Amino acid sequence: MKNVHFYAILVLLGSIAVSDLSGLVIINETAQFETEKTIQLSARNEFVLTYPPSSASNPYTVRAWSSDATRDLPILLVARQARQVSSWTVPQVIETSHSNKSMLFYNTSKTLCHDDMQSIINYEESSFSVGPLVLTQTFIVAISTSSPTNVSVTIILEEERDFFMKRDIDYTVMVSPSQSRYKYFAFDENCTDTVVIEVDSTDDVCLTISVQDSACPVMDTNKDIKYEGTYQTVNKKGAITIAKRRYPAGFFLVVVAKPDDYECSQESSIIPMIRSASVMENTIISTVTFNIRESISTHDYILASMGTLTVVAAFGLLFTGIVFVFNRFGTISRLKPETLVIKDYIEPLTDEEINKIILSKDLTVDTFAKYPKRIRQRAFNYLSHTASIALFYSIPVIQLVVTYQRVVNLTGNQDVCYYNFLCAHPAFGFSDFNHIFSNVGYIFIGIFLILAVLDRQYRIRITKDNGIPVHYGLFHAMGLALTIEGILSACYHICPSQSNYQFDTSFMYVMAVLIMVKLYQNRHPDINATAYSTFSVVGIAIFIAMVGILDGTLFIWVVFLIGYAALIIILSLKIYYLNFVLYGFNQFQTSYQASGLCKEIFVPLRKARFALVCTANLTNFAILGVGLYVYIDNVTDFGTFLLGLLMANTVLHITYYTLMKITHNERICKESLFFGILSMAFWVAAGIFFLDAATLWTVTPAESRQWNQGCVLLGFYDKHDVWHLLSAPALYFTFLYLMYLDDDICDRQQKDIPVF
């Protein structure tokens, strides 16, 4: 694409040759810079304008416009320089995104690359004096048409002011689909290794911003701008981070306006969006302002990275030490360690025992703790399942996102990934290293959680008849899930987009479900869900999220609402009837046959449990209603809604369990209270940063850039990075809160511990 436009020379010479045979008159005139010249011409004559040599270091821009030229018989302009030729027509025909449709622009311009551009670059880079730089530019512009009648065209050759850009200065240009602009920037000795180009426009016009190597010719049309360098679409705000090692001789910053907003609208999305969009044609001139500023230095990279690792390590060591102290001198220390040989209750429950359980109003934990060895194995099944799923899920994820990054690096297409371009620091081949590295907290804090659980497991053995049955497999699974969430979140942030959002959320689903399962296991160990059924449900949830993201239509939402409502009813029956749903229905049928249709058979035996089920159902149906409303109002996407639904249920379970403990005269021990307060404080702080989003993958890349924000911490991290760094300890404290929650009843006999 860097070849000289020889076809333009052939067209010019061919037209001259034909004209000599047909009586064509070639009119040679001398023109002056910065002076408009209006010409009347037809198929019978052709004008050749010769401009005097120029010693200016700035290139020149040819502007030409006509009001009476036509598409079928346009005016052809050929600008010849010493080393290159450029050609275009008036009106200029530019294809739109619609098939077989194009637009005509009667005002055109073309910036002519400087003949001695390479000499200027070499002179600027030289470290020793070589004498004054002598520059010469020559221009010859040939103007012709095939129109049989006279048409007029006005032309002017202007020097491109402020062509050589400096750092921290605002530059403003005006562009249209037929009038592109570009400028040059060179890295100076005092500049950092990377710079950030910030672009702003007051018009809602779809633009393409491109950074190209400093070699002529420049790809500055809608057809060829994507063939060179790094580029992105912009309508109001954009930013590109450029590394000095990629453009050591400087670069051209090219701005081209699109003829319509297809590439900046929902119509161009590879995944259909829920809101409608129409493609609007751009017929106005857009005003674009850009500024080049320094990014952070290598020292800043090291300071932020090593500082983060130091804080995470100090945090982990401090609170792991606190956990060690609590395990030895806290509330649980009054439980005397004992070595027991635990045998399962071999005989299965009889129908009479099951009916007794169903009809009992006051159940205790010993009723559902008859199989401690089996339940212990079940608990550790969660760990093995989590590890297996993490292994087989992570490998293709890593392969895919690394491929995405390679595509971005090779093609220069920055519309592939939804970065916060105002705070995206490249390193090690990754375009957005800070958002990857900020997940280090999840990884190491998850490991520290596993160490805390191992210490407690070593200190507190299984007890036969006292306290809540101790099963650590679920807590180990939580720690592993937290670590894997960090890895997968880092993978997602390698190239965040519409198509891989579930990478960031899959193990959030896992952690939410593990918390709910653990809370239910505390008082119902024998009838708790197995790892097989639990992860089957999680898999279905991830599949539904994928379908909702790929096709988030109203039909998908309605199908999900119906299916989820059915699931709620089934789970409600299992919770109320303590997993013995069929026996419960049989008992209801027996009561009906014995007493007839009287109100007594509809009065729940366990009113508190019935109230819980009703409250949970009402809450979930309310969330479903809100979700449908915000979908219709274009506020959220399906994946985020599903994650919010699971998180809301997790909060509901934790709140219910805590309140029921207090209601049953159980207290919240000081260890659990300590970690609970810390978790709430960190969740509030993290939530503030999470809600102030800097990207939005549910819209187009150009629209997402309007949400971009600058860095807020150490010049390296943005608000979403801070969310990563705060939510990791928030999850850590939440898991520890659950681990210590029932320490107050560790020495109470299980026959005295109520089930709720």
URSULKA-V546127 format. One line per field, one symbol per residue. ss: DSSP state (A for helix, B for strand, O for the rest). burial: b if it has 9 or more other C-alpha atoms within 8 Angstrom, else e. A space follows every 50 residues. Layout:
ss->???
burial->???
This chain:
ss->OOOOOAAAAAAAAAAAAAAAAAOOBBBBBBBOOOOOBBBBBOOOBBBBBB BBBBOOOOOBBBBBBOOOOOOOOOBBBBBBOOOOBBBBBBOBBBBOOOOO OBBBBOBBBBBBOOOOAAAAAAAAAOOOOOOOOOOOBBBBBBBBBOOOOO BBBBBBBBBOOOOBBOOOOOBBBBBBOOBOBBBBBOOOOOOOOBBBBBBB BOOOOOBBBBBBBOOOOOOOOOOOAAAOOBBBBBOOBBBBBBBOOOOOOO BBBBBBBOOBOAAAOAAAOOOOOOOOOOOOBOOOOBBBBBBBBBOOOAAA AAAAAAAAAAAAAAAAAAAAAAAAAAAAAOAAAAOOOOOOOOOOOOOOOO AAAAAAAAAOOOOBAAAAOOOAAAAAAAAAAAAAAAAAAAAAAAAAAAAA AAAAAAAAAAAOBOOOOOOOAAAOOOBOOBOOAAAAAOOAAAAAAAAAAA AAAAAAAAAOOOOOOBOOOOOOAAAAAAAAAAAAAAAAAAAAAAOOOAAA AAAAAAAAAAAAAAAAAAAAAAAOAAAOOOAAAAAAAAAAAAAAAAAAAA OOOAAAAAAAAAAAAAAAAAAAAAAAOOOOAAAAAAAAAAAAAAAOOOAA AAOOOOAAAAAAAAAAAAAAAAAAAAAAAAAAOOOOOAAAAAAAAAAAAA AAAAAAAAAAAAAOOOOOOAAAAAAAAAAAAAAAAAAAAAAOOOOOOOOO AAAAAAAOOOOOBOOOBOAAAAAAAAAAAAAAAAAAAAAAOOAAAOOOBA AAOBOO
burial->eeeebeebbeebeeebebbbeeebbeeeeebebeeeeeeebbbbbbbbbb bbeeeeebbbbbbbbbeebeeebbbbbbbbbeebbbbebbbbbbbbeeee ebbbbbbbbbbbbbbbbeebbeeeeeeeeeeeeebbbbbbbbbbbbbeee bbbbbbbbbbeebbbeeeeeeeebbbbbbbbbbbbbbeeeebbbbbbbbb beeebbbbbbbbbbeebbbbebebbbebbbbbbbbbbbbbbbbbeebebb bbbbbbbbbbbbbbbbbbbebbbeeeeebeebeeebbbbbbbbbbbbeeb bbebbebebeebbeebbeebeebbbbbbebbbbeeeeeeeeeebeeeeee eeebbeebeeeebbbbebbbbbbebbebbbbbbbbbbeebeeebeebbee bbebbebbeeebbbbbbbbbbbbbbbeeebbbbbbbbbbbbbbbbbbbbb bbbebbbebebebeebbbbebbbbbbbbbbbbbbbbbbbbbbbbbbbbeb bbbbbbbbbbbbbbbbbbbbbbbbbbbbeebeebbeebeeebebbbbbbb bbeeebbeebbeeebeebbeebbbbbbbbbbebbeebbeebbeeeeeeee beeeeeeebbeebeebbeebbebbeebbebbeebeebbbebbbebbbebb ebbbeebbebbbeeebebbebbbbbbebbbbbbebbbebbeebbbbbebb bbbbbbbbbebbeeebbbbbbbbbbbbbbbbbbbbbbbbbbbbbbbbbbb bebbbe
